[in-house]
Amino acid sequence: MRFKTFFKNLIKAVRGEEKNFINGSINRAIFMLSIPMILEMVMESLFAIVDIFFVGKVSVNAVATVALTESVIMIIYAIAIGLSMSATAVVARRVGEKQTDKAAEAGMQAIFIAVFVSVFFSIAGILFAKDILRLMGGEPSLIEEGYGYTKIMLGGNITVMLLFLINAIFRGAGDASIAMRVLWIANGLNIILDPIFIFGLGPIPAFGVDGAAIATNTGRGIGVVIQILTLTSARSVIRLAWHHVKVQWEVIRNLVRISLGGIGQYMIGTLSWLFLVRISAVFGSEVLAGYAIAFRIIMFTILPSWGLANAAATLVGQNLGAQQPLRAEQSVWKCAFYNMIFLAAISFVFGVWAEEFVRMFSSETEVVKYGSLALRIICCGYVFFAYGMVIGQSFNGAGDTRTPTIINFFCFWMFEVPLAWVLSRTFDFGPLGIFLAIAVAVALYAVVSILIFRQGRWKTVQV
C-alpha cells in the first residue's frame, strides 16, 4: 500500500500536478517540488559525465582544454546563477502573494538582462579564445588543439545563460516539472550529438573536441526555444504576454540589486575554483586532467543535491510571500537533513571505489592516480556541504543574497585559495594540498552558514 502511494505521488511530482506548497504537509511539499528538480539536475550531471567520457577519447589535451575553458565559463555560470537566484526569489515571492502577472513581469525583465550580458561574453570569447587559454596556463600544443572549443563555447554562451535563467523562473513559480522536462530534452540532445560531432557520422565530419561545443550549444539552444514557447503558453503558471515585452527599469533595478549579491557570491566561489585550476596546471596536464575528471564525477552527485537545495529556496520564497516564516524554516532543516543522508552514502561509495570511477574516463596511470586522490579527499567534506548548500540556497530564496556572498568571500576567497597555495607549494603537499583545502573550506562554509541561519534575519528581507 505504501509503495503504491509512493509511486502515485512520484508520478504526480514528475507531471507537475501539485502546485500548492504553502499549505499541508511539509514533507509532501518537499517531495513534490524536489523530485523534478533532482531529476533535472541528474540529467545535467549525466551530461557532464558523458561529455567528458567522449572528450577523453580524443586526447589528454582535449580533457585539459575542457577543464581550462569551463573554469572561465564558470564565470558566466556565476552570473547566470546569480541572476537566476534573483529571478527565483522575486517570482516565488510574487506567486506566494498570488500576483502572477507581477511574477511574469519580473521574469521578462530578467531575460532582458541575461541577453545583454551574454553578448559581452560572446564577443570576448570569439576574439580572444587563444589569449584566454594562454592566461589560464595552457601549453602551446593545448592552445592550438583546443582554442576552437573555447571560441564556440563562449561565443554561444547565451544558450547556457537563458537555459539556467528561464528554468529558475519555472522553479520560482513552483513549476519544477517543466524545468525538468526542458533540461532532459536539451541535455538528451547533447548526449546524442556529442559522439556524432566529435567523431563524425556519414556526411558530418569529425570536429574533435570542437564537436563537443557544437553539440552543447545546439542541444541547449533547442531547449531555450522550448522554454520560450512554454512560457508564452497557457500551460505555464506564469504566462508571458506582449504587454510584458517592454523595459521596466524599476523591476530591473530590483532584480539587479538582488542578483548582485548572488553574482558576487558565485563569482567568489567560481574565481576560487579558477585559481585552484591555475594552481593545478603548474603540476602538468595529467594532474589537470585528473582534477577535471574528478570534478565532473563530483558534479554528477552534487547536482542532484542542488535539486533539494533549489526546492528549499522555492519553499522559502513562497512561504515568506504567504507570511509563513516558521514553515519556511522547517522546510530548510528537513531538506538539509535529507541531503546529508544522500551525500553521506555517495561519499562512502566514492571513498571505496574512486579508481574504478576515474578509470571509466581515462586509462592514463597518472590521470587515474590524481583523479582518484581528488575524489577521495574532496568527498570528505560532502556531509558538511550537504547542509551548506541547502542553507545557502535558502538565504537566496529569501532574497538575502548578501549573507551567503560574505560567507563565500571569507571561506573560499580568504581561506580556501591561500590554504591551497600554502599546502601545495610552501609545504610541498603538491596536488594533495589543493584537494585538502577544498574539503576543509566546504566544511567551514557549512558551519558558518548554520550559525548565521539560526539567527533568523533572513525572514525579514524585503523583495
The 8 nearest C-alpha neighbors of each residue, nearest first, counted from 0:
[[1, 3, 2, 4, 5, 6, 7, 8],
 [0, 2, 4, 3, 5, 6, 7, 8],
 [3, 1, 5, 0, 4, 6, 7, 8],
 [2, 4, 6, 0, 5, 1, 7, 8],
 [5, 3, 1, 7, 2, 6, 8, 0],
 [4, 6, 2, 8, 3, 7, 9, 1],
 [5, 7, 9, 3, 8, 4, 2, 10],
 [6, 8, 4, 10, 9, 5, 3, 11],
 [9, 7, 11, 5, 10, 6, 12, 4],
 [10, 8, 6, 12, 7, 11, 5, 13],
 [9, 11, 13, 7, 8, 12, 14, 6],
 [12, 10, 8, 14, 16, 9, 13, 15],
 [11, 13, 31, 15, 9, 10, 14, 8],
 [12, 14, 10, 15, 35, 11, 176, 9],
 [15, 13, 11, 12, 16, 176, 10, 177],
 [16, 14, 176, 12, 13, 17, 11, 174],
 [15, 17, 11, 14, 18, 12, 13, 31],
 [18, 16, 15, 19, 31, 12, 11, 20],
 [17, 19, 173, 20, 16, 15, 174, 31],
 [20, 18, 21, 17, 22, 28, 173, 23],
 [21, 19, 28, 22, 18, 314, 317, 23],
 [20, 22, 318, 19, 317, 321, 23, 314],
 [23, 21, 20, 19, 24, 25, 28, 318],
 [22, 24, 25, 21, 20, 28, 27, 19],
 [25, 23, 27, 26, 28, 22, 20, 29],
 [24, 26, 28, 27, 29, 330, 23, 326],
 [27, 25, 29, 24, 28, 30, 333, 330],
 [26, 28, 30, 24, 25, 29, 31, 23],
 [27, 29, 25, 31, 20, 26, 30, 32],
 [30, 28, 26, 32, 27, 33, 31, 25],
 [29, 31, 27, 33, 28, 32, 34, 26],
 [32, 30, 12, 28, 29, 33, 34, 27],
 [31, 33, 29, 30, 310, 34, 28, 35],
 [32, 34, 36, 310, 30, 307, 29, 35],
 [33, 35, 37, 36, 30, 32, 31, 38],
 [36, 34, 38, 176, 37, 13, 179, 33],
 [35, 37, 306, 33, 39, 34, 38, 175],
 [36, 38, 306, 303, 40, 34, 39, 35],
 [39, 37, 41, 35, 40, 36, 34, 42],
 [40, 38, 179, 36, 37, 41, 42, 35],
 [39, 41, 303, 43, 302, 37, 42, 38],
 [42, 40, 38, 44, 303, 43, 39, 45],
 [41, 43, 45, 40, 44, 39, 183, 46],
 [44, 42, 40, 46, 41, 45, 47, 39],
 [43, 45, 299, 47, 41, 46, 42, 298],
 [46, 44, 42, 48, 47, 43, 41, 49],
 [45, 47, 49, 43, 44, 48, 50, 186],
 [46, 48, 44, 50, 45, 49, 295, 51],
 [47, 49, 45, 46, 51, 50, 295, 52],
 [50, 48, 52, 46, 51, 47, 45, 53],
 [49, 51, 47, 52, 48, 53, 46, 54],
 [50, 52, 54, 48, 53, 49, 55, 47],
 [53, 51, 49, 55, 360, 50, 54, 48],
 [52, 54, 55, 56, 50, 51, 49, 194],
 [53, 55, 51, 56, 57, 52, 62, 208],
 [56, 54, 52, 53, 57, 62, 51, 58],
 [57, 55, 54, 53, 58, 52, 361, 360],
 [56, 58, 54, 55, 61, 207, 208, 53],
 [59, 57, 61, 60, 55, 56, 62, 54],
 [58, 60, 62, 61, 63, 55, 288, 284],
 [61, 59, 63, 58, 141, 62, 64, 284],
 [60, 62, 64, 58, 59, 63, 208, 54],
 [61, 63, 65, 59, 64, 60, 55, 288],
 [62, 64, 66, 60, 288, 65, 61, 287],
 [65, 63, 61, 67, 66, 62, 145, 60],
 [64, 66, 68, 62, 63, 67, 69, 61],
 [67, 65, 63, 69, 64, 291, 68, 70],
 [66, 68, 70, 64, 69, 65, 63, 135],
 [69, 67, 65, 71, 70, 66, 149, 64],
 [70, 68, 72, 71, 66, 67, 73, 65],
 [69, 71, 67, 73, 273, 68, 72, 66],
 [70, 72, 69, 73, 68, 74, 67, 273],
 [73, 71, 69, 75, 74, 70, 68, 76],
 [72, 74, 76, 70, 75, 71, 69, 77],
 [75, 73, 77, 72, 76, 71, 266, 269],
 [76, 74, 72, 78, 73, 77, 79, 160],
 [77, 75, 73, 79, 74, 78, 80, 72],
 [76, 78, 265, 74, 80, 266, 75, 79],
 [77, 79, 262, 81, 75, 76, 80, 82],
 [80, 78, 76, 160, 82, 77, 81, 83],
 [79, 81, 83, 77, 82, 78, 76, 84],
 [82, 80, 261, 262, 78, 258, 84, 83],
 [81, 83, 258, 85, 79, 80, 84, 78],
 [84, 82, 80, 164, 86, 85, 81, 167],
 [85, 83, 87, 81, 82, 86, 80, 88],
 [84, 86, 258, 82, 88, 83, 257, 87],
 [85, 87, 83, 89, 84, 88, 90, 168],
 [88, 86, 171, 84, 90, 167, 85, 168],
 [87, 89, 396, 85, 91, 398, 86, 90],
 [88, 90, 92, 86, 91, 87, 93, 85],
 [89, 91, 102, 93, 171, 87, 92, 88],
 [92, 90, 171, 317, 316, 94, 88, 172],
 [91, 93, 320, 95, 316, 317, 89, 90],
 [94, 92, 96, 98, 90, 95, 102, 91],
 [93, 95, 97, 91, 96, 92, 99, 98],
 [96, 94, 317, 320, 92, 321, 97, 93],
 [95, 97, 93, 320, 94, 98, 321, 92],
 [98, 96, 94, 95, 99, 93, 92, 321],
 [99, 97, 93, 101, 96, 94, 100, 102],
 [98, 100, 102, 101, 94, 237, 97, 103],
 [101, 99, 103, 102, 98, 104, 237, 238],
 [100, 102, 104, 99, 103, 98, 105, 93],
 [101, 103, 90, 99, 105, 100, 104, 93],
 [104, 102, 106, 100, 105, 101, 237, 239],
 [103, 105, 101, 107, 102, 106, 243, 100],
 [104, 106, 102, 108, 103, 107, 109, 101],
 [105, 107, 103, 109, 104, 108, 168, 102],
 [108, 106, 110, 104, 109, 105, 103, 243],
 [107, 109, 111, 105, 110, 106, 251, 112],
 [108, 110, 106, 112, 107, 111, 105, 113],
 [109, 111, 113, 107, 108, 112, 114, 106],
 [112, 110, 108, 114, 109, 113, 115, 107],
 [111, 113, 109, 115, 110, 114, 116, 108],
 [114, 112, 110, 116, 115, 111, 117, 109],
 [113, 115, 117, 111, 116, 112, 110, 118],
 [114, 116, 112, 113, 117, 118, 111, 119],
 [117, 115, 113, 118, 114, 119, 112, 120],
 [118, 116, 157, 114, 120, 119, 115, 113],
 [119, 117, 121, 116, 120, 115, 122, 114],
 [118, 120, 117, 122, 121, 116, 123, 115],
 [121, 119, 123, 117, 122, 118, 124, 153],
 [120, 122, 154, 118, 124, 153, 119, 123],
 [121, 123, 125, 120, 119, 124, 126, 118],
 [124, 122, 120, 126, 121, 125, 127, 119],
 [125, 123, 153, 121, 150, 128, 127, 154],
 [124, 126, 150, 122, 154, 123, 127, 128],
 [127, 125, 123, 124, 128, 122, 150, 129],
 [126, 128, 130, 124, 129, 123, 125, 131],
 [129, 127, 131, 150, 124, 130, 146, 149],
 [130, 128, 132, 131, 146, 127, 133, 142],
 [129, 131, 133, 127, 132, 128, 134, 135],
 [130, 132, 134, 128, 129, 133, 127, 135],
 [133, 131, 135, 129, 134, 137, 130, 142],
 [134, 132, 130, 137, 136, 135, 131, 129],
 [133, 135, 131, 136, 132, 130, 137, 129],
 [134, 136, 132, 133, 137, 277, 131, 67],
 [137, 135, 133, 134, 280, 138, 132, 277],
 [136, 138, 133, 132, 135, 141, 142, 139],
 [137, 139, 141, 140, 142, 136, 133, 132],
 [140, 138, 142, 141, 143, 137, 133, 144],
 [141, 139, 143, 142, 138, 144, 60, 137],
 [142, 140, 144, 138, 60, 139, 143, 145],
 [143, 141, 139, 145, 146, 140, 144, 137],
 [144, 142, 140, 141, 145, 146, 139, 129],
 [145, 143, 141, 142, 140, 146, 61, 60],
 [144, 146, 142, 148, 147, 64, 143, 141],
 [145, 147, 149, 148, 142, 129, 128, 143],
 [148, 146, 150, 149, 145, 209, 151, 128],
 [149, 147, 209, 151, 146, 145, 150, 212],
 [148, 150, 146, 152, 147, 151, 128, 68],
 [151, 149, 125, 147, 124, 128, 153, 148],
 [150, 152, 154, 148, 149, 153, 212, 155],
 [153, 151, 149, 155, 212, 154, 150, 148],
 [152, 154, 124, 156, 121, 155, 150, 151],
 [153, 155, 121, 151, 124, 152, 125, 156],
 [156, 154, 152, 153, 157, 151, 216, 158],
 [155, 157, 153, 159, 158, 154, 152, 117],
 [158, 156, 160, 117, 159, 155, 161, 114],
 [159, 157, 220, 156, 161, 160, 219, 162],
 [160, 158, 162, 156, 157, 161, 163, 219],
 [159, 161, 157, 79, 158, 163, 162, 164],
 [160, 162, 164, 163, 158, 159, 165, 157],
 [161, 163, 159, 223, 164, 160, 165, 158],
 [164, 162, 161, 166, 160, 165, 159, 167],
 [163, 165, 83, 161, 167, 166, 162, 160],
 [166, 164, 168, 167, 162, 161, 163, 169],
 [165, 167, 178, 169, 168, 164, 163, 162],
 [168, 166, 170, 164, 165, 83, 169, 87],
 [167, 169, 165, 171, 166, 170, 87, 86],
 [168, 170, 174, 166, 172, 167, 171, 175],
 [171, 169, 175, 173, 167, 172, 174, 168],
 [170, 172, 87, 91, 168, 90, 173, 313],
 [171, 173, 169, 170, 174, 91, 90, 94],
 [172, 174, 170, 171, 175, 18, 169, 313],
 [175, 173, 169, 170, 172, 176, 177, 15],
 [174, 176, 170, 178, 177, 173, 35, 169],
 [175, 177, 15, 179, 35, 178, 174, 13],
 [178, 176, 180, 179, 175, 174, 181, 169],
 [179, 177, 166, 175, 181, 176, 180, 169],
 [178, 180, 39, 176, 177, 182, 181, 35],
 [179, 181, 183, 177, 182, 178, 184, 176],
 [182, 180, 184, 178, 183, 179, 222, 185],
 [181, 183, 185, 179, 184, 180, 186, 39],
 [184, 182, 180, 186, 181, 187, 185, 42],
 [183, 185, 187, 181, 182, 186, 188, 180],
 [186, 184, 222, 218, 219, 182, 188, 187],
 [185, 187, 189, 188, 183, 184, 182, 46],
 [186, 188, 184, 190, 189, 185, 183, 191],
 [187, 189, 218, 191, 186, 185, 190, 192],
 [190, 188, 186, 218, 192, 214, 215, 187],
 [189, 191, 187, 193, 188, 192, 186, 46],
 [192, 190, 188, 189, 193, 187, 194, 195],
 [191, 193, 195, 189, 214, 190, 194, 188],
 [192, 194, 190, 211, 214, 195, 196, 191],
 [195, 193, 197, 198, 196, 192, 53, 191],
 [196, 194, 199, 192, 193, 200, 197, 198],
 [195, 197, 210, 199, 193, 194, 198, 206],
 [196, 198, 210, 207, 194, 206, 205, 195],
 [199, 197, 205, 194, 195, 196, 207, 206],
 [200, 198, 205, 204, 195, 196, 203, 197],
 [199, 201, 203, 195, 202, 204, 198, 196],
 [200, 202, 203, 199, 204, 195, 205, 198],
 [201, 203, 200, 204, 199, 205, 195, 196],
 [202, 204, 200, 199, 201, 205, 196, 195],
 [205, 203, 199, 206, 202, 200, 196, 198],
 [206, 204, 199, 198, 197, 207, 196, 203],
 [205, 207, 210, 197, 209, 196, 204, 208],
 [208, 206, 197, 209, 210, 205, 198, 57],
 [207, 209, 210, 211, 61, 197, 54, 148],
 [210, 208, 148, 207, 212, 206, 211, 147],
 [211, 209, 197, 196, 206, 213, 208, 212],
 [210, 212, 214, 193, 209, 213, 208, 197],
 [211, 213, 215, 209, 210, 214, 152, 148],
 [212, 214, 210, 216, 211, 215, 217, 209],
 [215, 213, 217, 211, 192, 189, 193, 212],
 [216, 214, 212, 189, 218, 217, 213, 219],
 [215, 217, 219, 213, 218, 214, 220, 155],
 [216, 218, 220, 214, 215, 219, 213, 221],
 [219, 217, 185, 189, 188, 215, 221, 220],
 [218, 220, 222, 185, 216, 221, 217, 158],
 [219, 221, 217, 158, 223, 222, 218, 216],
 [220, 222, 224, 219, 218, 223, 217, 185],
 [223, 221, 185, 219, 225, 220, 224, 181],
 [224, 222, 226, 220, 225, 221, 162, 219],
 [223, 225, 221, 227, 226, 222, 228, 220],
 [226, 224, 228, 222, 223, 227, 229, 221],
 [227, 225, 223, 229, 224, 228, 230, 222],
 [226, 228, 230, 224, 229, 225, 223, 231],
 [227, 229, 225, 231, 226, 230, 224, 232],
 [230, 228, 226, 232, 227, 231, 225, 235],
 [231, 229, 227, 238, 228, 232, 235, 239],
 [230, 232, 239, 228, 229, 238, 227, 240],
 [233, 231, 229, 234, 230, 235, 228, 238],
 [232, 234, 235, 238, 231, 236, 229, 230],
 [235, 233, 232, 236, 229, 238, 230, 231],
 [234, 236, 237, 233, 238, 230, 232, 229],
 [237, 235, 238, 172, 234, 174, 99, 173],
 [236, 238, 235, 103, 99, 102, 239, 100],
 [237, 239, 231, 230, 235, 103, 240, 236],
 [240, 238, 231, 103, 230, 243, 237, 241],
 [239, 241, 242, 243, 238, 231, 244, 103],
 [242, 240, 244, 243, 239, 245, 231, 238],
 [241, 243, 240, 244, 245, 239, 104, 107],
 [244, 242, 241, 104, 240, 245, 239, 107],
 [245, 243, 241, 242, 107, 246, 240, 239],
 [246, 244, 243, 247, 242, 108, 241, 107],
 [245, 247, 248, 108, 244, 111, 251, 243],
 [248, 246, 250, 249, 251, 245, 108, 104],
 [249, 247, 251, 250, 252, 246, 108, 253],
 [248, 250, 252, 251, 247, 253, 254, 246],
 [249, 251, 253, 248, 252, 247, 254, 105],
 [252, 250, 248, 254, 253, 249, 108, 255],
 [251, 253, 255, 249, 250, 254, 256, 248],
 [252, 254, 256, 250, 251, 255, 249, 257],
 [255, 253, 251, 257, 256, 252, 85, 258],
 [256, 254, 258, 252, 257, 253, 259, 251],
 [257, 255, 253, 254, 259, 258, 252, 260],
 [258, 256, 254, 85, 255, 259, 260, 253],
 [257, 259, 261, 85, 82, 255, 81, 260],
 [260, 258, 262, 261, 256, 257, 255, 263],
 [259, 261, 400, 401, 263, 258, 262, 264],
 [260, 262, 81, 258, 264, 400, 259, 263],
 [263, 261, 81, 78, 259, 265, 264, 260],
 [264, 262, 266, 260, 261, 265, 259, 267],
 [265, 263, 404, 261, 262, 267, 266, 260],
 [264, 266, 77, 268, 267, 262, 263, 269],
 [267, 265, 269, 263, 77, 268, 264, 262],
 [268, 266, 270, 265, 264, 269, 263, 408],
 [267, 269, 265, 271, 266, 270, 411, 407],
 [270, 268, 266, 272, 271, 267, 265, 73],
 [271, 269, 273, 267, 272, 268, 266, 274],
 [270, 272, 268, 274, 273, 269, 412, 416],
 [273, 271, 275, 269, 270, 274, 276, 268],
 [274, 272, 270, 276, 70, 271, 275, 269],
 [275, 273, 277, 271, 276, 272, 278, 270],
 [274, 276, 272, 278, 277, 273, 279, 271],
 [275, 277, 279, 273, 274, 278, 280, 272],
 [276, 278, 274, 280, 275, 279, 135, 273],
 [277, 279, 275, 276, 280, 281, 274, 420],
 [280, 278, 276, 281, 277, 282, 287, 275],
 [281, 279, 277, 282, 283, 278, 287, 276],
 [280, 282, 279, 278, 283, 277, 136, 284],
 [281, 283, 280, 279, 286, 284, 430, 287],
 [284, 282, 280, 285, 281, 286, 287, 279],
 [283, 285, 287, 286, 288, 63, 280, 60],
 [286, 284, 366, 288, 287, 283, 365, 289],
 [287, 285, 289, 288, 284, 283, 369, 290],
 [286, 288, 284, 290, 285, 289, 280, 279],
 [287, 289, 291, 285, 63, 290, 286, 62],
 [290, 288, 370, 366, 286, 292, 369, 291],
 [289, 291, 287, 293, 370, 288, 292, 294],
 [292, 290, 288, 294, 289, 66, 293, 287],
 [291, 293, 295, 289, 294, 290, 288, 296],
 [294, 292, 296, 290, 370, 374, 295, 291],
 [293, 295, 291, 297, 292, 296, 290, 298],
 [296, 294, 298, 292, 297, 293, 48, 47],
 [297, 295, 299, 293, 298, 294, 292, 48],
 [296, 298, 294, 299, 295, 300, 301, 293],
 [299, 297, 301, 295, 300, 296, 302, 44],
 [298, 300, 44, 296, 297, 301, 302, 45],
 [301, 299, 298, 297, 302, 303, 304, 296],
 [300, 302, 298, 304, 303, 299, 297, 305],
 [301, 303, 305, 40, 304, 298, 300, 299],
 [304, 302, 37, 40, 306, 41, 305, 301],
 [305, 303, 301, 306, 302, 307, 338, 308],
 [304, 306, 308, 302, 303, 307, 309, 301],
 [305, 307, 37, 36, 303, 304, 309, 308],
 [308, 306, 310, 305, 33, 304, 309, 334],
 [307, 309, 389, 305, 311, 310, 306, 392],
 [310, 308, 312, 306, 311, 307, 305, 313],
 [309, 311, 307, 33, 313, 308, 312, 32],
 [310, 312, 314, 308, 309, 313, 331, 393],
 [313, 311, 396, 393, 309, 315, 310, 392],
 [312, 314, 316, 310, 315, 171, 311, 396],
 [315, 313, 311, 317, 312, 316, 318, 310],
 [314, 316, 327, 312, 318, 313, 317, 396],
 [317, 315, 396, 91, 92, 313, 397, 319],
 [316, 318, 95, 91, 320, 92, 314, 319],
 [319, 317, 321, 323, 320, 315, 21, 327],
 [318, 320, 322, 321, 316, 324, 323, 317],
 [319, 321, 95, 92, 317, 96, 318, 322],
 [320, 322, 318, 95, 319, 323, 96, 317],
 [323, 321, 319, 320, 324, 318, 95, 317],
 [322, 324, 318, 319, 326, 321, 325, 327],
 [325, 323, 327, 319, 326, 322, 458, 328],
 [326, 324, 328, 327, 323, 329, 330, 318],
 [325, 327, 329, 328, 324, 323, 330, 318],
 [326, 328, 315, 324, 330, 325, 318, 329],
 [329, 327, 325, 331, 330, 326, 324, 332],
 [328, 330, 326, 332, 331, 327, 325, 333],
 [331, 329, 327, 333, 328, 332, 334, 326],
 [330, 332, 334, 328, 329, 333, 311, 335],
 [333, 331, 335, 329, 334, 330, 336, 328],
 [332, 334, 336, 330, 335, 331, 337, 329],
 [335, 333, 331, 337, 336, 332, 307, 338],
 [336, 334, 386, 338, 332, 333, 337, 389],
 [335, 337, 339, 333, 338, 334, 332, 340],
 [338, 336, 334, 340, 339, 335, 333, 341],
 [337, 339, 335, 341, 336, 385, 340, 334],
 [338, 340, 385, 336, 342, 382, 341, 337],
 [341, 339, 343, 337, 338, 342, 344, 336],
 [340, 342, 338, 339, 344, 343, 337, 345],
 [341, 343, 345, 339, 344, 340, 346, 381],
 [344, 342, 346, 340, 382, 345, 341, 339],
 [345, 343, 347, 342, 346, 341, 340, 348],
 [346, 344, 342, 348, 347, 343, 349, 341],
 [345, 347, 343, 349, 378, 344, 348, 342],
 [346, 348, 350, 344, 345, 349, 351, 343],
 [349, 347, 345, 351, 350, 346, 352, 344],
 [350, 348, 353, 352, 346, 351, 347, 345],
 [349, 351, 347, 375, 348, 353, 352, 346],
 [350, 352, 349, 348, 353, 347, 375, 354],
 [353, 351, 349, 355, 354, 350, 348, 356],
 [352, 354, 371, 349, 356, 355, 350, 351],
 [355, 353, 371, 357, 356, 352, 358, 367],
 [354, 356, 358, 352, 353, 357, 359, 371],
 [355, 357, 353, 354, 359, 358, 352, 360],
 [358, 356, 354, 359, 355, 360, 367, 371],
 [359, 357, 361, 355, 360, 356, 362, 354],
 [358, 360, 357, 356, 361, 355, 362, 52],
 [361, 359, 52, 358, 357, 55, 362, 292],
 [360, 362, 358, 363, 359, 55, 357, 367],
 [361, 363, 358, 364, 367, 360, 366, 359],
 [364, 362, 366, 361, 365, 367, 358, 285],
 [363, 365, 367, 366, 362, 368, 361, 358],
 [366, 364, 368, 367, 363, 285, 369, 286],
 [365, 367, 289, 285, 363, 368, 369, 364],
 [368, 366, 370, 364, 365, 369, 357, 371],
 [369, 367, 365, 366, 371, 370, 364, 372],
 [368, 370, 372, 289, 366, 371, 367, 286],
 [369, 371, 289, 367, 293, 373, 290, 372],
 [372, 370, 353, 374, 354, 373, 369, 368],
 [373, 371, 369, 375, 374, 370, 376, 368],
 [374, 372, 370, 371, 376, 375, 434, 377],
 [373, 375, 371, 293, 372, 377, 376, 378],
 [376, 374, 350, 372, 378, 373, 377, 371],
 [375, 377, 373, 378, 379, 374, 434, 435],
 [376, 378, 438, 379, 374, 375, 434, 373],
 [379, 377, 381, 380, 346, 375, 376, 374],
 [380, 378, 377, 376, 381, 438, 375, 346],
 [379, 381, 438, 378, 383, 442, 382, 377],
 [380, 382, 384, 378, 383, 379, 342, 385],
 [383, 381, 385, 339, 343, 384, 380, 342],
 [384, 382, 442, 385, 381, 380, 445, 386],
 [383, 385, 387, 381, 386, 382, 441, 445],
 [386, 384, 339, 382, 383, 338, 387, 388],
 [387, 385, 335, 384, 389, 388, 383, 445],
 [386, 388, 445, 384, 390, 389, 385, 391],
 [387, 389, 391, 386, 390, 385, 384, 392],
 [390, 388, 308, 392, 386, 391, 335, 387],
 [389, 391, 393, 387, 392, 388, 386, 394],
 [392, 390, 388, 394, 393, 389, 387, 403],
 [391, 393, 395, 389, 394, 390, 312, 308],
 [392, 394, 312, 390, 396, 395, 391, 311],
 [395, 393, 399, 397, 391, 392, 396, 400],
 [394, 396, 392, 400, 398, 399, 393, 397],
 [397, 395, 312, 88, 393, 316, 398, 394],
 [396, 398, 316, 394, 395, 399, 315, 88],
 [397, 399, 395, 396, 88, 400, 462, 257],
 [400, 398, 394, 395, 397, 401, 457, 402],
 [399, 401, 260, 395, 261, 402, 398, 403],
 [400, 402, 260, 404, 399, 403, 405, 261],
 [401, 403, 404, 405, 400, 399, 406, 394],
 [404, 402, 406, 405, 401, 391, 400, 407],
 [405, 403, 264, 401, 407, 402, 406, 260],
 [404, 406, 408, 402, 403, 407, 401, 409],
 [405, 407, 403, 404, 408, 409, 410, 402],
 [408, 406, 404, 410, 405, 411, 409, 403],
 [407, 409, 412, 405, 406, 411, 410, 267],
 [408, 410, 413, 406, 407, 412, 411, 414],
 [411, 409, 414, 407, 408, 444, 440, 406],
 [412, 410, 415, 414, 407, 408, 409, 413],
 [411, 413, 408, 414, 409, 271, 416, 415],
 [412, 414, 409, 411, 410, 408, 415, 417],
 [413, 415, 410, 411, 412, 417, 416, 418],
 [414, 416, 411, 418, 440, 436, 417, 412],
 [415, 417, 419, 418, 412, 414, 271, 420],
 [418, 416, 420, 419, 415, 414, 421, 413],
 [417, 419, 421, 415, 416, 420, 436, 422],
 [420, 418, 433, 436, 416, 422, 417, 421],
 [421, 419, 417, 423, 418, 422, 424, 416],
 [420, 422, 425, 418, 424, 419, 423, 417],
 [421, 423, 432, 426, 419, 428, 420, 424],
 [424, 422, 429, 432, 428, 427, 420, 421],
 [425, 423, 427, 421, 420, 426, 422, 429],
 [424, 426, 421, 427, 422, 423, 420, 428],
 [425, 427, 422, 428, 424, 423, 421, 429],
 [428, 426, 424, 423, 429, 425, 422, 432],
 [427, 429, 423, 432, 422, 431, 426, 430],
 [428, 430, 423, 427, 431, 432, 424, 422],
 [429, 431, 433, 432, 423, 428, 434, 279],
 [432, 430, 434, 429, 433, 428, 435, 423],
 [431, 433, 423, 422, 428, 435, 430, 434],
 [434, 432, 419, 430, 436, 431, 435, 423],
 [433, 435, 431, 437, 436, 432, 373, 377],
 [436, 434, 432, 438, 437, 433, 431, 376],
 [435, 437, 419, 433, 439, 434, 415, 438],
 [438, 436, 440, 434, 435, 439, 377, 415],
 [439, 437, 380, 377, 435, 440, 436, 441],
 [438, 440, 442, 436, 437, 441, 435, 443],
 [441, 439, 443, 437, 442, 415, 438, 410],
 [442, 440, 444, 443, 438, 439, 384, 380],
 [443, 441, 383, 439, 445, 444, 440, 380],
 [442, 444, 440, 446, 441, 445, 447, 439],
 [443, 445, 441, 442, 447, 446, 410, 448],
 [446, 444, 387, 448, 442, 443, 447, 383],
 [445, 447, 443, 449, 448, 444, 450, 442],
 [446, 448, 450, 444, 449, 445, 443, 451],
 [449, 447, 445, 451, 446, 450, 452, 444],
 [450, 448, 452, 446, 447, 451, 445, 453],
 [449, 451, 447, 453, 448, 452, 446, 454],
 [450, 452, 448, 453, 454, 449, 447, 455],
 [453, 451, 449, 454, 450, 455, 448, 390],
 [454, 452, 455, 451, 450, 449, 456, 448],
 [453, 455, 452, 451, 456, 450, 457, 449],
 [456, 454, 453, 457, 452, 458, 451, 459],
 [455, 457, 458, 459, 454, 460, 452, 451],
 [458, 456, 455, 459, 460, 399, 394, 397],
 [459, 457, 456, 455, 460, 324, 397, 319],
 [458, 460, 457, 456, 461, 455, 397, 319],
 [461, 459, 457, 458, 399, 398, 462, 397],
 [460, 462, 459, 398, 397, 399, 458, 457],
 [461, 398, 89, 460, 92, 88, 253, 397]]
